[in-house]
Amino acid sequence: MRPCETGVAPVTLIGASVRAMAESARRAGWSVHAADLFCDEDLRRAVTEAVRADPYPDALPAIVSAFPHGPWLYTGALENHPEILAAIAAQRPLAGNGAEVVRAVRDVTRLAAVVADAGLRVPETRCDPRDVPGDGSFLVKPRSSAGGRGISPWHGSGAAHAGAAGMIWQRRVAGVPWSAAFLACGGRSRLLGASRQITGAEWCHAAGFAYCGSVVAPLDHLTDQTRSAFDRLGTTLTDAFGLVGAFGVDLIIDERWQIHVLEVNPRVTASMELLERATGIPLAALHLRACGVGPPATAAAVPLPGIWAKAVIFAPGDVLPDGAGLERLTADWSAADGAAAIADVPSAGTPIAAGRPLLTLFAKGPTAEEALRTLRHRAAAIDAAVGAGGVSRRAGVADSPRPRHRGSTA
């Protein structure tokens, strides 16, 4: 392992995918020591030290113990592993929400009560399938959800699944999936931004309700009613659960622009890097400062105006990527956008099985529609390269396959 850069304060980042926050923290002047599920090529370039956590997440406490002492923070989906958070918090100061806060805000029954008491909407949620209609009007989802995986319409019966452990049943709400980004500091909440979520998109090779991207929505594009509801929601959650730092809320916005709260992610979320690109907000510096950790240097924020979008592209078949080839494919795109158009680039020779995350694409445009159109065009170009051998495809990937999920993609 490499030592901390001389004279530069260290910070530790852990999670399923920490690349975005690592880049932000490095811009803010920190010496970043990172451990995640993928340890991609661009993460290695962005930090002082990067280690792949294997097995994930059980290996994280031991890995972190070898990093230089200093504050640490986590990304998704470690909210599903509060015992890991508690173990590391016993070693060094946590810049974020601790295990007890996480357990409380991820308790679906408690969250529903808090949201309803504030006069906001939450879908009807049940913890037992008995009397839940099996006509698809409810969704069944894991309590320890991450990125929309494992969610499906409920067509079962209570008799067959009574007492099913680790699942909840939630009434479907017609509308568009969104994510709201907040910063809690000193007991007060600030709305950082909002984005539409892309889920289950065929052009990303994603299935079901899986999260596969976001499109930023400028706050002045929201109705006054929706903006007011977001503000009330952030204040309510901060007060009720004692949240600190950056956190996100997944929700549905219906045709009347009313919000329906689905879940809280008590940490930095996948869509937040788009806000940093669009507005220049120094996300890592803001988060650390809100958690009582002052940045070692003042980062110069450089906004890149436009509507930003991102997509997680999953492998359409078994592939053995060529990292250099991927970078060559996107050189023109990055130059046009003023920022990297591709991220989470796997190291050359890392086999990726069909259906597992291949990379992350970015695009911007004057409108959301144009940004999405460019994003889909780039996704098609990546597909063509995979099919043509520019990113080599092979059958039977078996050796050290890339993990199936990105916990920070929601």
N, C-alpha and C positions, 0 to 999 in steps of 0.2 A: 504494500500500500504506500502511496505517496504521502509525504508529510504535508501539513498545512503550509500554504504559501507564506513566506516570511513577512511579518508585519501586517497580515490580512486576517481579520477575524473569521473564525470558522463557523459554519452553520451546516447542520445535517438535515437531509431530506430523505424521506422514505415513503413508499407507497407502491401501487401497482405500476404506475408510470409517472416519473417525477420530472421529465425533461422540460416541460414548460416552466414550472416553478424554478427549476435549476437555472435556466437561462435568465429568468427575471432576477433571481438572487445574485447571480454573477454580475449582471448589469448594475445592481445596487451596491456592488463593491465587496461582496462576501467571497470567502474561499469555500466552495461548495463541496461537500462530501455526500455522496448519494448512493442509495441502495434501492433497487426496484426489481420488478419481475422480468424485465427485458434487457436492460443495460445496452440500449441501442447505440449505434455509432455516433449519432449527433449528441447524445447525452455524454458520452465519453469525452467528446471534444469540448463540451461546455463547462466541465467541472474539474476540480483538482483531483478528485478520486471518485471512481464509480465501481460498484460491486453488484453483481447479479445475486439476488437473494434466492437461494435454492437449498432446501425447500422453502417455498413462499407460503405464508409469511413467517413461519416458525423460525427461520434463520435470522430474522431481522435483529432481535436483541443482541445476539452475539456479534453480528457485523457492526452494529452501531457502537458497541462497547470498545471497538478497536479504533474508532474515529477520534480525532482531536476533540477534547471536551468543549462544549458550547451548546447554544440553543438548538432545538430540532423542531421540525414540523412534518406533518404527514399529508398525503394526498389520498385519493380513493384507492381501494375501497376498504381502508383500514377501520372505518367506522363499524365494520362487521366483526372486528377483532379487538374489542376493548381490552382484553387481557394482554395483548401485545402492547397496546398503548400504555397500560399501567406499568408493565415491566420496564419499558424504556424510560418512562417518566420518573421511575425510581433511580435512574442512572444520571439524568441530566435534565435541565429546564426545558419544559414543553412550551413552545409558542403555538398555542392552539387550544382546542377543547379537550379536556381530559376524559378519562374513561367513564366517570359517573355522569357527566353532562351528555356524553355520547349515548349511554344507555337510556337516559331519560328522553332525549329528543328522538331517538329511534323507536321508542315504545309507541306503537301505532294507536293504542287506546288513549294514552295520555296526550299525544299530539292532536288527535281528533277533538278531544275535549277542550284543549287550549284554543285551537283554531275556531271551534264553534262558539266558545265563550266570547271571542272577539268579534262575533258577527260575520265571520267569513265562512266559506263553504269548504267542506271536505266530503269526498264520496263516502257513502255508507260502507263501513268496513266491519267485517266479522272475522272472528278468530276460530270459528268452528263451522264446518260446511253443512251442518244439519239445518234444514229449512232454507238453504241457499238454492234458488232455482237453477236448474241445470240447462237453461235455454241460451246460455252465452251472454246473458245480461250482466253477469259478474265475471271478473277476472280472478284467477288464482295466481298468487305470486309468492316467492320466497320472502320470509321476514328479513333475511340477510340479502337484500337485493343489491345488484350492482349493474348499472348500465342496461337495465331492462331485460336482462337474461332470465330465463326460467318462467316468464310470464305467458299465460295462455288463457283463452276464453274457457270458462268453466262449463263443462258438459257432463260432469260426473254426478254422483249422488252422495248425500250425506251418510247414508248407510255404509257405503264402500270406503269413505274416507274420514269417518268420524274420528276426531282426535288427531288428525294428521299433524305431525310435528313440523314446526318450522315454516308453516304456510299461513297466508291470510287470504281472505276473499273480499274483493272490493268491487262495488258496482261501477260498471263502465259509464264514463261521461263523454258525451259527444263533444268534440272540439279539437283544438290543436295543442300538442304538447309544447310547453315552454319551460324555461329555466330562468329564475331571477337570482341575481348575484348581489349579496349584501356584505357590508363591513360593519362589524360590531366593535365599538371602542368606548370604554368608560361608561358602559351601560346604555349607550345610544346606538341606534342603527342608521346606516346610510345605504341607500340603494345605489349600487355601482352601475348596474345595467341589466338588460334582459335580452334573451335570445330565443328564437324558435328552434326547437329540436328536430333533427332528422332521425327518424326511427324506421328500422326494417326496410331500408331502401334497397331495391333489387340492384341498382347500379353500383351500390357499395358492397354487394354480395352479402348483405345482412339479412337476417331472418326474423320473423315475428315482431316483437316489440323492442328489439335490440337497439340501443343508442348507437348512431353512426355519424353524428355530426351536429353542427349548430350554425345558425345564421343570426348575427347580431341585429337587434332592432333598436335604433336610436330611441332614447327615452322620449324625445319630443314626437315620436310616431305613435306613442301610446295614448289612449283616451284618458281624459282627466279622471274618469271613474276607475280605470285600471291602475293608473299611477297611484292614486290615493289608496287603493286596496293593497298594492305592493308595499307602500310606506307603512300602512297599518300592520301588515303581516310581519315585516322586519322588526318593528318595534315590539309587537306581541311576542314573537319568538325570543328575542333578546331578553326581554323582561322575564318571561316565564322560565327559560332554561339557563339563563346566565351565559349565553354564547359570547365568544370573543373571536376577533379576527374575521377573516373571510369565510363566508358560508353560502350555500346555495339551496334553493328550494325548487323541486320539480312540481309542476302543476299543469292543469289543463285550462285553457281559456276557451270558453264556449262562444256561440255565435252572438251573444249579447255582450261580449267582452267582460264577462264575469269570471273570476278565478276560482279554481277548485284545487285545493292543496293535496298533493300526493305524498310527498316525503321531503325530509330535510337532510341535506348532506352537510354535516358540521365541519367542513373543511373547504379548501380551494377546489373548484370544480373544473371540468374539462373546457367549458365554454369561456372561462375567464381570460384565457390568453387572447381571445379575440378582442375583448374589451381593451386589453393592454395595447394591442396593435392599433386599434381604431382611435383611442383617446390618448394614449401615452401614459396612462396611469401606471405608476411603478408598483405593480401588484405585490411582489414579495416584500418591498420596503413598507408598504401600507400595512400588510398583514402582520409583519414582525413588530412594527411600531404599535399597532393596536393591541398586541399581546405583551407590550411592555419591553420590547427589545428594540433599541434604537439602531438604525442602520449605520454601518461604519463609514459610509460616504454618501453624499447626495448624488443620486443618479439623475442624469439628464434625460428626461422623458421626451421621446421623439414620436409624436403621433403620425400615423399613416392614414390620412382621411379616406373614407370610403365605407361601404358596407362589406364587412368581412364575413367569410364563411369557411367552415372546415368540414372535412369528411374523413372518417376512419374507413379505409379500404381493406376489406378482408380478402384473403387469398381465394381466387376462383377455382384453384386446383392446387395440387402439391407443387411447391416451387422452391428453388434454391436461388435466392436473390443475389444479384451483383450490386453491392452498394454504390460503387463508382458509376455503374450504368444508370442507376436510378438518379443520381445527382446530375449526370449529363442530360437526362431526359428533361429535367426541370430548370436548367440554367436560364433559359429565356423567360420562363414564367416568373422566376424569382427576381430577375432584373426588371421585369415589367411591374411587379407589385411593390418592389422596394423592400422585400423581406422574403425569407425562405418560403418557397411554395410547397416544399415537401419536408416532413419531419418524421421522427420515430423510425429512422432508417435502420433496418437490421444489419448487423455486421455481415460482411461477405462470407458466404459459406454456411450461414445459419439456415437450416431447413425449416420451411414453414408448411404445415399441413393445410389442406383445404378447409376454409371456414375460419381460419385463425387470422388475427390482425396482421396485415402486411405493412402498412404505412399510413401516415396522415397527410392529407392534401389540404392546401389553403387556396383561396381565391378572393378577390375583392372586385367590386363593381359599383357603379353609381346608384344602383337599386339592388334590393334583395334578389329580385328575379334575375338580374344580370349576373350577380355574384354566383347564384346557383347554376346558371347556365354555363358559366366558365368552369365551375367546379366539376360539373358533369362531363364537360368536354375533356378536362384533364384526367378524370377517372377513366374515360374511354381510351385515352391515349396510353395510360398505364396498362389497361387491359390488353390493348393491341401489342404493347411491348412484351407483355408476359406471353401472349400467344405466339409472337414472332421470335421469341428467344432472346429479346433484349434484356429481359429479366428471366433467366432460364427456368423453364418448367420441367419437373421430372415426376415420375410416378413413384409411389411407395416411400414418401418421406417418413423416416422412422427414427433417425438418430437425433437426440436432444431437440425435439420439436419445439417451436415457439409456443409459449403458453396461450391458452385459449382466449383469455379475456384481458381487457385493460380496465382496471378498476377505476381509473380516473376519468373514464369517458362519460361521466354523467355528473 
